[in-house]
Amino acid sequence: MSKNLPIIAAIPNYNMAESLSRLLTQLVGEGYDAIYVLDDASTDDSRAVVTAFGPNVHWIGGDANLGAGGNRNRILAAHPDDCIIHFLDADVRLETTAPAAKARALMAEPNLAFVGGLVFSEDGKQSIWSYGPNSVTLYSLLTAAIQQLFATVQAPKPYWRNWIRRVTKSARSEWPDVATPPERRSTYWVLEGNLLVKRSVLEKLGGFDADIHEYDIIPPARKAQELGLVTVFDPTIAVTHLAVDVRHYTVPSRSIKNSTSSLNVMVAGKRGYYQMAALNQNILAKRFGCPLQQERR
């Protein structure tokens, strides 16, 4: 039963010592049975930061940089017994009190795969990518483009915002509507940066995809659907994503990354993902004269 399982926080980290310190300060008094920092071969002071927080905060260091998915999977070996895992990115700020107790309540429902929480951007707006639909259809790819347009092009223009909302309502029905209060709903995938999952379920799903640099939750979410497990978005636990830059993108290359990632996420399978990512990013990088760095996070 979920009510008897320990609740642990798992924080993937790569060269985020400053934001990691702020997050750990928030978490240590929130009732987690243990806190794990999953480090992806950082070169900054992250380990010293973790050591300062005492024995309940565990450093799981890696000699190799595995990327986001591979780094998250380190929790499976670090904590071999079943538990409820609350994944929190190192560059988030917790906006909810008593997250561990609320996590236990959220995971009480049977047949759950993942529960994704609410993520705000630094400007206080909901993330337009908190959850999304089946990633194997051309229709989903087209609706992702509509979602990108909805959140950016017309955001400061009330007339166009209202008109586009009405016209595109059907196409955006499986994406977050940031103009309305967030509500609990079933979905296909959720963001990894504020995520609940049982360890036993994550292992059954094969962990996160270590070969995908962004949205590595999609392959296990697809397997969860095949097994009849349910993925849910629930706004009860909220965080703000501070978007700490550890890759040192230039302004144009950051825009390229952000705009292409939202489309890459919709492509089915590893091969399709990399073909789309390479095509989108290489074309745009050449257009702006700023090739993207390949360092993994």
C-alpha positions in Angstrom: 0.0 0.0 0.0 1.2 3.5 -0.9 0.4 4.8 2.6 3.1 2.5 4.1 5.8 3.3 1.5 8.6 5.8 2.3 8.7 9.0 0.3 12.0 10.2 -1.0 13.0 13.2 -3.0 15.3 12.6 -6.0 17.1 15.6 -7.5 19.0 15.2 -10.8 21.9 17.7 -10.7 24.5 18.9 -13.1 26.6 21.9 -12.1 23.8 23.6 -10.3 25.3 24.1 -6.9 23.7 27.4 -6.1 20.2 26.5 -7.0 20.6 23.0 -5.5 21.5 24.6 -2.2 18.3 26.7 -2.2 16.2 23.7 -3.1 17.7 21.5 -0.4 17.1 24.3 2.2 13.4 24.0 1.3 13.2 20.2 1.3 15.1 19.2 4.5 12.2 20.1 6.8 9.4 18.8 4.6 9.1 15.2 5.9 10.8 13.2 3.2 12.2 9.9 4.5 15.4 10.6 2.5 16.7 13.0 -0.1 19.0 11.9 -2.9 21.0 14.2 -5.2 21.7 12.3 -8.4 24.8 14.0 -9.8 25.7 13.7 -13.5 29.5 14.3 -13.2 29.4 17.9 -12.1 32.5 20.0 -12.0 31.3 22.7 -9.6 30.8 22.7 -5.8 27.7 20.5 -5.8 29.1 17.8 -3.6 30.2 20.2 -1.0 26.7 21.7 -1.0 25.2 18.3 -0.3 27.7 17.3 2.4 26.7 20.5 4.4 23.1 19.3 4.7 23.9 16.2 6.8 23.2 12.4 6.6 19.6 12.6 5.4 20.8 14.1 2.1 22.6 11.5 0.1 25.1 12.1 -2.7 24.8 9.7 -5.6 27.7 10.7 -7.9 28.4 9.5 -11.3 31.8 9.3 -13.1 30.2 9.6 -16.5 27.7 12.3 -17.8 24.7 10.2 -18.8 22.2 13.0 -19.6 18.9 13.6 -17.9 17.3 10.2 -18.3 20.3 8.1 -17.4 21.0 10.3 -14.4 17.4 9.9 -13.1 17.7 6.2 -13.4 20.6 6.2 -10.9 17.9 6.2 -8.2 17.0 2.6 -9.0 20.3 1.4 -7.8 20.7 3.9 -5.0 17.4 3.0 -3.3 16.6 -0.7 -4.0 13.5 -0.9 -1.8 10.1 0.2 -3.0 9.1 3.8 -2.2 7.4 6.8 -3.7 9.9 8.9 -5.6 9.4 12.7 -6.0 11.7 13.8 -8.8 12.5 17.5 -8.6 14.9 19.3 -11.0 17.8 21.0 -9.2 16.8 24.4 -10.7 13.2 24.6 -9.3 11.8 26.4 -6.3 9.1 24.6 -4.3 5.9 26.6 -4.1 3.8 24.1 -2.0 4.0 23.3 1.7 4.0 19.7 3.1 4.9 18.2 -0.3 5.8 14.8 1.1 2.4 14.4 2.8 0.6 15.6 -0.4 2.7 13.2 -2.5 1.5 10.3 -0.4 -2.1 11.3 -0.9 -1.7 11.8 -4.6 -0.2 8.3 -5.0 -2.9 6.5 -3.1 -4.9 5.8 -6.3 -4.3 2.3 -7.8 -2.9 1.7 -11.2 -1.0 4.9 -11.4 2.2 5.2 -13.5 3.2 8.9 -13.1 1.7 12.0 -11.4 3.1 15.2 -12.8 2.8 18.4 -10.7 2.3 22.0 -11.7 5.3 23.9 -13.1 5.5 27.7 -13.4 8.0 29.6 -15.4 10.0 32.5 -13.7 7.4 35.0 -14.9 4.7 33.2 -12.9 2.9 31.6 -15.8 2.0 28.0 -16.1 4.3 25.9 -18.3 2.6 25.2 -21.6 4.3 21.8 -21.7 3.3 20.4 -18.3 1.6 17.5 -20.0 0.7 16.4 -23.5 -0.9 13.8 -25.8 0.1 10.6 -27.5 3.4 11.3 -29.2 3.0 8.9 -32.2 0.7 10.8 -34.5 1.1 13.6 -37.0 -2.0 15.3 -35.4 -0.1 15.5 -32.1 2.8 17.2 -33.9 0.5 19.7 -35.5 -1.2 20.5 -32.2 2.2 21.0 -30.5 2.9 23.7 -33.1 -0.5 25.3 -32.3 0.3 25.1 -28.6 3.6 26.9 -29.2 1.8 29.6 -31.2 -0.9 30.0 -28.5 1.6 30.6 -25.8 3.9 33.1 -27.6 2.7 34.9 -30.7 -0.5 36.2 -29.4 0.0 36.2 -25.6 0.2 40.0 -25.1 -2.7 40.7 -27.5 -6.1 40.1 -25.8 -8.2 40.2 -29.0 -6.1 37.7 -30.8 -5.7 35.6 -27.6 -9.5 35.2 -27.2 -10.0 34.6 -30.9 -7.3 32.0 -31.2 -8.5 30.3 -28.0 -11.9 29.8 -29.5 -10.7 28.6 -32.9 -8.0 26.2 -31.6 -9.8 24.9 -28.5 -10.4 21.5 -30.0 -6.8 21.1 -31.2 -5.4 22.2 -27.8 -7.7 20.0 -25.7 -4.9 17.7 -24.7 -2.4 20.5 -23.8 -2.4 22.9 -20.8 -4.5 26.0 -21.3 -2.5 28.5 -19.4 -5.3 31.1 -19.5 -7.5 28.9 -17.2 -6.8 27.5 -13.7 -5.0 24.1 -13.8 -7.1 21.0 -12.9 -6.4 17.4 -12.3 -6.7 15.2 -15.4 -5.4 12.1 -17.0 -2.9 12.5 -19.8 -0.3 10.7 -21.8 2.9 12.2 -20.4 3.9 14.8 -17.9 7.1 16.8 -17.2 9.9 15.1 -15.3 10.9 18.2 -13.2 8.1 17.7 -10.7 7.1 14.1 -10.9 5.8 11.3 -8.6 6.3 7.6 -9.4 6.6 4.4 -7.3 10.1 2.9 -7.6 8.6 -0.5 -8.5 6.6 1.0 -11.3 9.5 2.9 -12.7 11.6 -0.2 -12.7 8.8 -2.2 -14.4 8.7 0.5 -17.1 12.4 0.2 -17.8 13.3 3.6 -16.3 13.7 6.8 -18.3 15.1 6.8 -21.8 18.8 7.4 -21.4 19.3 8.2 -25.1 16.8 11.1 -25.2 18.2 14.5 -24.0 14.7 16.1 -23.6 11.4 14.6 -22.5 12.9 11.2 -21.6 9.6 10.3 -19.9 7.8 9.6 -23.2 9.1 6.0 -23.8 8.1 4.8 -20.3 4.8 6.7 -20.5 4.1 4.9 -23.7 4.9 1.6 -22.0 2.6 2.6 -19.1 -0.3 3.0 -21.5 0.4 -0.4 -23.0 0.3 -2.0 -19.5 -3.0 -0.2 -18.6 -1.4 2.2 -16.1 -2.6 5.8 -15.8 -0.6 9.0 -16.0 -2.1 12.0 -14.3 -1.4 15.7 -14.1 -2.3 17.2 -10.7 -1.6 20.8 -9.7 -1.5 20.1 -5.9 2.3 20.2 -5.7 3.7 23.2 -7.6 7.2 24.4 -8.4 8.8 27.3 -10.3 11.4 26.4 -12.9 14.2 28.8 -12.7 15.8 27.7 -16.0 19.4 27.7 -14.7 21.7 27.7 -17.8 24.6 25.2 -17.4 25.2 24.8 -21.1 26.0 28.5 -21.7 23.8 29.0 -24.7 23.9 32.2 -26.7 20.5 33.9 -26.9 19.8 32.7 -30.5 20.8 29.1 -29.7 18.7 29.1 -26.5 15.7 30.1 -28.6 16.5 27.4 -31.1 16.6 24.8 -28.3 13.4 25.9 -26.7 11.4 26.1 -30.0 12.6 22.8 -31.3 12.3 20.8 -28.1 8.6 21.3 -28.0 8.3 19.8 -31.5 10.9 17.0 -31.0 8.9 15.7 -28.0 6.1 14.7 -30.3 8.1 12.4 -32.5 7.7 8.7 -32.0 10.7 6.6 -31.1 14.4 7.3 -30.6 15.3 7.3 -34.3 12.5 9.7 -35.2 13.5 11.9 -32.3 17.1 12.3 -33.3 16.2 12.7 -37.0 13.8 15.5 -36.1 16.2 17.1 -33.6 19.1 17.0 -36.0 17.1 18.4 -38.8 15.4 21.2 -36.9 18.4 22.3 -34.8 21.0 22.1 -37.6 18.9 24.1 -40.0 18.2 26.8 -37.4 21.7 26.9 -36.0 23.1 27.5 -39.5 20.5 30.2 -40.1 21.7 32.0 -36.9 25.3 31.0 -37.2 25.5 29.5 -33.7 25.9 25.7 -33.6 24.5 24.2 -30.4 26.8 22.6 -27.8 26.4 18.9 -27.3 27.2 18.6 -23.6 24.6 16.5 -21.9 22.7 17.6 -18.8 
